[in-house]
Amino acid sequence: MLPRQDIVDEARKWLGTPYQHQASCLHVGCDCLGLVRGVWRSVIGEEPERAPPYTPNWAEDLCEETLLDAARRHLTEVPIGRVHEGDVLLFRMGLGAPMKHAAIITEAHDGSAVKIIHAYWGRAVVETHMGLWWKRRVGGAFSFPETPHFDHTNLT
């Protein structure tokens, strides 16, 4: 089993890594997907598939759930209200838009994300609070393979 704290510790190593579209290199550059890919490589090993080239507006241009589909292929989907440290959140940046942003939860309380680590344009990798702006945009939640799973059957 992969300890969730290992995921959080690895994500924190990326803090300060400059934003660079399509990159995934610790302390050199990454985007949000590159951050998740880099953490995957460190805690799990080789990536299960190569990320295809993508433009900054790929989600809007394609109108497809490319990021969501990839997450469903390689991660374990969990209820948004039952997340834990080390889980990955996907975000819709606009109402009805495809998901195009990812973050790793570093702190959660009562099944809700409190802090996340992510990379976005104009910023180095940062750890931020899950404010209302971000909470309104969450579209999916996933666990890395081999992490301990929690009882998600009681969804009251």
N, C-alpha and C positions, 0 to 999 in steps of 0.2 A: 504494500500500500504506500502511496505517495503522501507524505504528511503535507497538509495544507499550509503549514508554516513555511515549508521549503519553497512553495510557490510565492508566498508573500515576501520572503527574504530575497529571493531571486529578483522579483519585480522591483524591490527597493534598490537593488544594485544599479538599476537602469535610471534612477533619478538623476536629472541633470543632463541626460543624453539629449543632444540637439534634435529638433524635429527635422526629418529628412524624408520626403515622400518616397515610398516603396523600399526604404532601407530597413535593415534589421541587424545593426551592429552596435553592441554595447559601447557606450562612451563616444561613439563616432556619429551615429544617426539612426533614427527610426521614426516610423509613423505608428499609429495605434495598432495596426495589424502586425507590424514589425516587432513591436513590444511583445505581443502575445506569442508570436513565432519564436522570438529569442528566449523567452521564459520556457516555452515548450522544449526547445533544443537543450536547455540547461537541465531541466528537471526530468524530462522523459527520454530525449534522444533525437534521432533524425526525424525531420518533419515528414508527415504522412503523404503530403503532396506539395508540389511547388506552386507558390502563388503566381497567378498569371499577371502580366503587366496590366496596370490600371491607371487611369487618369484621375486627377483630383475630383472630377465630377462624374466618375464612373457610375455611381448608384443612380443619380438623376438621369444620366444619359441612357442607361440600359433599362431602367425601371424593372429590375430583377432583384430578387433577394439572394444575390451571390454570396454575401458574407454570412447570412443566416443559413443558407444551404450548406456551406462549408463547415460551419459550426455544428450543424446537425450530423454531418458525416463523421466528425472527429472528436466531438465533445459530448457530454451527457447533459441533455436538457433538464433543467430543474425549474420548479415554479418560481416566478419572480419574487414572490413574498416569502420565500424559504431559502434565501441565499446565505452563504457563509464565506468567511475569509478564503481567498484563493480561487473563488469562482470568477467567471468571466461574464461581464454584462455587454450586451449589444444595444445600441441606441439608434433611434430614428431622429435625424436632425430636423425634420419637418413633418408636419401632420400628413400622414398617408405616404410619406417617402419611404423608400427601402432603407433597411438598416445599413449604416456605413461607418459607425464608430464603435470601438471596443475599449474596454477597461478591465482591470483586474481589481477585485475587491480586496482591500487590506484591513478593513474593520467592518464588522457587521454586528447588529444587535437585534435580537428578537426576529431574525429572519429578514432583516432589512439592511441594505448597504448603508454604511455611515461614511466610509472613506474609500476612494478609488485611486489607482495609479493609471495614468493614461498619457498619451502623446497626442497633441493636436497642433495644427498649423499655427506658427508664430510663437510657440512655447516649447521649451525643453520638456522632457518627461517630468511630470509633477504628480504629487499626491494631494488630492483635494477632497473636501467634504462633498458628500452627495446632497447638494442643495436641491431645492424645488425645481430649478431649471433642468438639472440632469434627471431627476426622478421622473419628471413628466415625459422624458424621451426614451426611457428604458423600454425595449421591445422584446428582449429575450435574456435568459440567464442559463449558464452552462457550467458544468464542472469539468476539470481536466480528467482524463482517464486515470484510473488507479487511485483516485482520491477517495477517502472514506465518504460513503453516502449516508445521508441522514434520512429519517423517516419522513417522506413527502406525501404519505397517504392521507394524513389528517389535514385537509386543506380548509378548515373552517375559518 
